[in-house]
Amino acid sequence: MKNPLRKRYKRELKKDWLKNLSLFLILALVIGFVSAMFVGNESMMKALNGSYEKYNTEDGRFQFESELSSDLKENLEKHDITLYEEFYKDCSQDNSNDGEKDATVRVFKNRLNVDKACLMEGKLPSTNSEIAIDRMHADNNDLKIGDTIYVDGSAFTITGFISLPDYVCLYENNSDFMFDALSFNVAVVTDEAYENIDDNEKYSYAYKYDERPANDTEAKEKAEDLLENVIEEIKTSYFDTTIANENKIVDFVPAYLNNGINFAPDDLEGDLSMSYILLVVFVIVIAFIFAVSARNTIHKEATTIGTLRASGFTRGEILRHYLFIPSWVTLFAAIFGNILGYTYLKNVAVSLYYNSYSLPTYKTVWSVDAFIYTTLIPVVIMLLVNFLVIVSKIRMDILNFLRGNLSKSKRSKAVRLPRWKFMKRFRLRIILQNIGGYLILAIGLFFVVFLLTFATAMPETINKYQKTSVEEMFANYQYVLKTTIDENGNEIKTDNENADKYSYTSLETVDGVRVSEPIGVYGVLKDNDYIKLSCDLSDNEVYVSSCYAEKFHLKTGDTISLKEKYGDKTYDFEIVGIYDYQGALCIFMDNDDYNETFDLEDGAYTGFLSDEEITDIEDKYIVSVIDKEDITKVSRQLKHSMGGMMDFFRVALVIVSALLVIVLTKIITERNALSISMVKVLGFKNSEIASLYIMATGIVAFVSIVISVFLSNILMAQVWRWYLKTLDGWLAYYLSYFSMFKIGLLAFVGFIVAALVCYKLIKKIPMTDAIKNVE
């Protein structure tokens, strides 16, 4: 004979359809999102890993001051490497021929041997008027195949969209805090078209090891040895110091440190961990909701369970009965979520990645990990949590079930309440009697509020940085010169009276929260109008920028040590003040002391600061011009990459919050159905009863949300600080009080919906329940 308990499943599903449907939707949405992240992530990672061999990605790169002689190149290749010319020219890109610069485009010859282009769409250029550009930059700027762009004034027709394996993330410089796919572009043209571009050429050489390192540890050792050998070769190859300086290393980036290659896969791996944590937390919260509901049902059906046990039903059969609905709701939610994940949501996840990174083409792979993490593990967690909670109740004696006495304590002493008015005391009693359910509600709301804080603080921090970085700019234009002596041996000068000379170089940290982090060093004239220091500086005394002090916990009187990027020389500086500047990690010193420290001639400088554009210096002497667009590129890129995702995230969290509060409020209301029926008998109206029970839940929800908002802000600030310490640069965390209020309001939306649902439940509870009660 079939187990008669099975006949109850359909009735229970129908009776608790709102609770089960709500929990099903929460689980399906979360599992669908995580499944999509797993599938999209593994598909992308497979494409990236395959691209290293398919497109012959470099093992590293050097950039020299000038082109290497054939003899020097041959000597360098004796150190178990092969060098490949990857010269490029940074040019002005004008998308509409209106004379305004829209982006900087880094133009390469079409690569044939190493770092070969992945053609995403269209074809590679074949004539001198054709160009293939980065796919993500094209998407961000609404450029299509067949459009014409102007590179340094010359017209080029876009024939294809590409992804370069060393520019998967469009970092203009490897030391930049963030890539920039909006105003930075990479492109390939024909050899002849490249030669026709009249711009400063950069002499970059990619290298491949004869024997590729097995891991990053070996890659680090080989890169350090290679750098030492190259420096030594340059020194010994030339007795003439001038010639040696012409071949000095401008930049050296081994592949394992190249953000353009590694940032995307590292970020993809981090997304998987965060997604899995999100899934586990939500499943545990929902498992406890099911467990609380099952406990309430066991209390309500105690005499029935006692009768079944006396009739010969085992504890295992009773346990399996109460585990059936949670496990099957979770299983079906996992199946439905995975269907969403492999279809619609997968495309959402992939589009988010393609919106952020210039990834190669991919093919969807069926992920075993996705099935395990999003199907098996949620079901196991659901069964385990419910088993531990339910088994403690059904282990009671049959007699206790028949008597309806499921309390383990022999005595139950009511908590003495304050001498408040009756309604307040009644609400407090409701809260104390349902403390377990309200605790789960508080935990669930905290998690939702924490995620809402992240989704709100991220764009607000970016907006704050964008505003302050522009306000704190030293000058409207910061010119970096290639040389301060023109071809005739004369000093490069400007008639712009607003221009002030300055010096700049970059060093690296040797200790602190992040070793080898680039730190800018400014040499400032005493009468400088743009960087005003409050006191005169003597030897080795410096000001540090406020963000540098904040990240490395520095204060006045501390001594910092910095070293050369490509060398062993170390410099010690004493901090005499904090300069209020959030734009970059840097220090400021007197220009005379700067020249003495770095063995430069008296009066040497590297550029100009000016509020007005300098027009009387030839472009060939200018390396770069830093203006408002350059300063804000970090915030613009982050807003573009994260903005849409944060909006989607907030909407999803509000829905989850609403469903969570509805379910828990419904459970608490149903648990108190007998009490509600009794107060109806005593003459209370539905509205008065709602003011008791719904208001009690509202008070708990309100207090939980308020506490969660402040705790989440504190916790998020610490998480943000910890995360930024793993990256170069600094972005001070910011969340306004108004945004904290909005977060609380969004989280409280769930209670408003829950109040309407539970008011209907209260109206449906009949007075006969109290009259039928035999106790």
URUR-V538917 format. One record per run of one state. SS is the DSSP state (hx for helix, st for strand, lp for the rest). FROM is the first residue (numbers start at 0). TO is the last residue. Records with the same first field share a line. If there is no record, write none. Layout:
BEGIN
SS = FROM-TO ; FROM-TO
END
This chain:
BEGIN
lp = 0-2 ; 15-15 ; 54-58 ; 64-68 ; 76-79 ; 85-86 ; 94-101 ; 109-115 ; 122-128 ; 140-146 ; 151-152 ; 164-182 ; 189-189 ; 196-199 ; 209-214 ; 237-239 ; 246-247 ; 257-257 ; 300-300 ; 310-313 ; 342-342 ; 356-366 ; 394-396 ; 403-420 ; 433-433 ; 471-475 ; 481-483 ; 485-489 ; 491-498 ; 509-516 ; 524-539 ; 552-557 ; 563-568 ; 579-584 ; 597-605 ; 610-617 ; 626-626 ; 631-631 ; 671-671 ; 681-684 ; 724-735 ; 764-766 ; 772-774
hx = 3-14 ; 16-53 ; 69-75 ; 134-139 ; 190-195 ; 215-236 ; 240-245 ; 254-256 ; 258-299 ; 301-309 ; 314-341 ; 343-355 ; 367-393 ; 397-402 ; 421-432 ; 434-470 ; 545-551 ; 590-596 ; 618-620 ; 627-630 ; 632-670 ; 672-680 ; 685-723 ; 736-763 ; 767-771
st = 59-63 ; 80-84 ; 87-93 ; 102-108 ; 116-121 ; 129-133 ; 147-150 ; 153-163 ; 183-188 ; 200-208 ; 248-253 ; 476-480 ; 484-484 ; 490-490 ; 499-508 ; 517-523 ; 540-544 ; 558-562 ; 569-578 ; 585-589 ; 606-609 ; 621-625
END
